[in-house]
Amino acid sequence: MSDQSAQTRFINPSTLPGTAGYSHVVEVTGGRTIHISGQVAINAAGEIVGRDDFRAQTQQVFENIKAALASVGADFTHVIKLNMYVVDMTQVPILREVRDRYVNTQNPPASTLVEIRRLVREEFLVEIEATAHLPA
C-alpha cells in the first residue's frame, strides 16, 4: 500500500492476485472528483489521428486526457481509474506501453479493459475514459 496524498490510497491487498500496471483498490476521501468522458483519436482541430494505427490513436487519446486533466488543474498523478475499450485485444502490449508513459506507474490507477466489436465510428480503435481526484 502506498499513499499518493493523505486523501488517496492505492491498494493491492495480499488477498487478491498480483497486478500488471493497475491497482485493485483506490480509496478517495475529501477533495474533488473529476470524470473525463471517453476520449478517442481526434485532435483539437477535429481531425482523426492515426487512421489504422493503434499506437498513434492511443497516443492521441492519452494526449486528449492530458488536456482534459490540465483544464481542471490536474495531471496523470491524479488519475485514480481508467476504463479502456479496444476493438482488438492483440494490441494490449502497445496500449500498456503508451499508458505507462503517462500514468503514475508507482501508484497506477484502478483499471478496466474491454474488447468491443466497434466504437462510435468505425475508424476508432481505442477509447479511454478517466476519473481523477484532486485533494482539498
Order of alpha helices (4+ residues) and beta strands (2+ residues): beta-beta-beta-beta-alpha-beta-alpha-beta-beta
